[in-house]
Amino acid sequence: MGSSKLHIYNDEINEIAAMAKVFAHPARVAILNYISRQEACICNDLVDEIGLAQPTISQHLKVINEAGLLKGSFEGKSICYCLNIERFNYFQKKLNSFFKQTKLNCC
């Protein structure tokens, strides 16, 4: 697959695509779901809960974190994760707006 040519799309389209990437993998959805039910958790909690290797969990957390959906604090050598509720709400509003604006005018 070649270059994605993100520059040919406007900022809003690129932002929605970046948001969709977070939810495009079942492991990331499971991670978000688990974190949302906890007051805070560390990566090893996720390894136990999700059933994937720690490096794999870390890669998924990186994608989620790059989207701004995580907050974290250091506890020793571990990062304690929780959801960034403000950013999560922003995602929800942005995606809802996109779906409402995209009219289904097909036959």
Buried (B, 14 or more C-beta within 10 A) or exposed (E): EEEEEEEEEEEEEBBBEBBEBBBEBEBBBBBBEBBEEBEBBBBEBBBEBBEBEEEBBBBBBEBBBEBBBBBBEEEEEBBBBBBBEEBBEBBEEBBEEBEEEEEEEEE
